[in-house]
Amino acid sequence: MAKITTRSPLAPEKFPDLPAIAGVRFASTEAGVRYAGRKDVMLALLDPGSVMTGVFTRSATRSANVLDCQAKIGGDSDAGAAIIVNSGNSNAFTGRAGEGSVAAICEKVAEVTGLSADRVFTSSTGVIGERLPHDRITAKVEELAGKLSVDGIEDAAMAIMTTDTFPKGASQVVDLPGGTVKIAGIAKGSGMIAPDMATMLVYIFTDAKISRADLQTLVSRINDRSFNCITVDSDTSTSDTLLCGATGASGVEVTADTEAFATALEAVFMDLAHQVVRDGEGATKFVTVNVTGAANDQDARTHALAIANSPLVKTAIAGEDPNWGRVVMAIGKSGAAADRDLLSIRFGDVLVAEKGWVSPDYREEQGAAQMKQPEITLNVDIGLGEGKATVWTCDLTHGYISINADYRS
Amino acid sequence: MAKITTRSPLAPEKFPDLPAIAGVRFASTEAGVRYAGRKDVMLALLDPGSVMTGVFTRSATRSANVLDCQAKIGGDSDAGAAIIVNSGNSNAFTGRAGEGSVAAICEKVAEVTGLSADRVFTSSTGVIGERLPHDRITAKVEELAGKLSVDGIEDAAMAIMTTDTFPKGASQVVDLPGGTVKIAGIAKGSGMIAPDMATMLVYIFTDAKISRADLQTLVSRINDRSFNCITVDSDTSTSDTLLCGATGASGVEVTADTEAFATALEAVFMDLAHQVVRDGEGATKFVTVNVTGAANDQDARTHALAIANSPLVKTAIAGEDPNWGRVVMAIGKSGAAADRDLLSIRFGDVLVAEKGWVSPDYREEQGAAQMKQPEITLNVDIGLGEGKATVWTCDLTHGYISINADYRS
């Protein structure tokens, strides 16, 4: 098991004060799935009338939990819903036994809460390939159900952590003509994403009244430009899960076209996505890669991810080296259209390279000063068209190697 | 500039004895392009009657040298050919000035050797984005031409090194019905491939008599399963170049269908390709990834490269951790077809996982013993079809981070 390291230097100062979301209650406890002396299971219960939506890993080897959530997420029901999450064991690549564990947990939660099992959603994160000791979890369900509280979200954020160095939360309050709507979410993850201990899990709740179809539309769209635009190490988890539930308890009706609501929801997604990058394994720099001028948006995304995933770009950033040549290399290898002589590259607002060469006015000290910042922006204009994309990443450091190579799982 | 590190632990014991190839002579010297006190330019001269073939980086931002070689390589000529290579400066992303440097060097070599400039091929490797001081190279061409020797290939292999920790050479001697044919080659490169100091350059020579078209057919085919199947860090150089020349001086005629010749040529390619991996930046393990049972060969290659390029797989290998879960993760993210319950994974000949879970007979000590070897084979069967592929890579270590982050370029 990877050693838990000290709090990321890019972490926010403290966990934010999250507003209670009417219609959702949380509980967490110590089930001893793998860790001793810390909370490792959380239960969230959404009242009747809630709608559930989600997005999931596209991995071909996804876990039993993900397959089960995907099978259930499209169901319409007025009966409410439950989310139960454990850390310490991912229940991934555990064969048919993994499906049995999911079923056992869902049945127990259904029995205790009175919900149908197809309204119970599970996630597991932690070591893979080891049988999930689900008895330890089912043994705690009654205790969890007995202490559900609208204020339990911060403890829930703690319970789902694995190699995370800080709990992640974000919220927005939106004033609409019909009243006030609240949104609060939690996330865990410190890679994009290691299957061992760093799967990305995200749970977001709102008291807005919205149809399942409209909320799913918003969730899919916003996910594409937030969580789908972050990368720590280009590795994709077998368990990545984002669930978003709306209780309707505010009585304030919104749709996919309610701009203020969509904007607030995106702010919560983006805040949590950035916090995952800030907790990237070994990260010392938070990096924004903006690509403009590509032939189309897809090409821009391809270039941006090639830059963000390049080990040579990421190690240069770790070394505070304004090595624009490695950015050129990454663009060249991406496979998307580019022309050396039309590129321009800026570190922050410093023009570094243009017209196929280093900019005549550029001085190395300018680039070096940019690279010393904890937050770095690489702006690349491809010079071909109108396509654009932004992705976020972190640097590649000795810390990443230590977390992933020096300690045996 | 990256600090030159100690000789790779995976290096061969010594530079091999390479046979002289009739019709090719070599010279090298100290031009002081960037390095002091070492040879940094080499000239190879092929006699009239030689044919030249090659393959090049597919980078969209390739260097002026590559573009120039690509424009010339298809030309038929009986006039012989020259190859001139410098280390210390890659002449990449140097705008129009880069093209001027290539032209100046080609003209000087043409003038001194009596060749047409379109029979002069150049490569440059080293720092990018800095103007190539080509005057230092052209000033040495007469000296180089004056000391050409059939025995100069080892010095040539030394002259083209940058971050390489050892010079790379390989050869084969083939007895054919018509007589004996010799093949000898040299290479440099220690990433796949950093643009700063680790571009991959390969020069292979034979005294076989073969048409340009037939040799190009063989070179392209063999390259696809040798140099196109190695990866150190997934990064692609702007300057990768492989040139293969046949002098015909043996008088032994071969074609693309001469099996013994093709086999020997492939052995030289493969040997050099593996040496590049063995000199991968920070490498401590030489890793062979065999994928079988994929839906088709392209899918097998996609899976194999996803495994070989995964930072989490590579750090697990560095840590001697038999972490088969990370192999499952890499297969899942590759995008090629896979089914968790049909996979089987072997470390060497130890069956680790099958039917969606760890093998019932597998014991962790068996996997751990495999991982302690300096050469590791990962055998993955996808269980879907007949597609197969093999790629070679190395581990991802603190050494890689040190070379690429700790020293400023």
Interface residues (C-beta under 8 A of the other chain):
Chain A: T57 S59 A60 T61 R62 A92 F93 T94 G95 R96 A97 V127 I128 G129 G191 A194 P195 D196 D233 S234 D235 T236 S237 T238 N309 S310 P311 L312 T315 A316 A318 G319 E320 D321 N323 W324 G325 R326 V328 M329 A330 I331 G332 K333 S334 A336 A337 A338 D339 R340 D341 L343 A353 K355 G356 W357 V358 D395 L396 T397 H398 Y400 I401 S402 N404 A405 D406 Y407 R408 S409
Chain B: T57 S59 A60 T61 R62 A92 F93 T94 G95 R96 A97 V127 I128 G129 G191 A194 P195 D196 D233 S234 D235 T236 S237 T238 N309 S310 P311 L312 T315 A316 A318 G319 D321 N323 W324 G325 R326 V328 M329 A330 I331 G332 K333 S334 A336 A337 A338 D339 R340 D341 L343 A353 K355 G356 W357 V358 D395 L396 T397 H398 Y400 I401 S402 N404 A405 D406 Y407 R408 S409
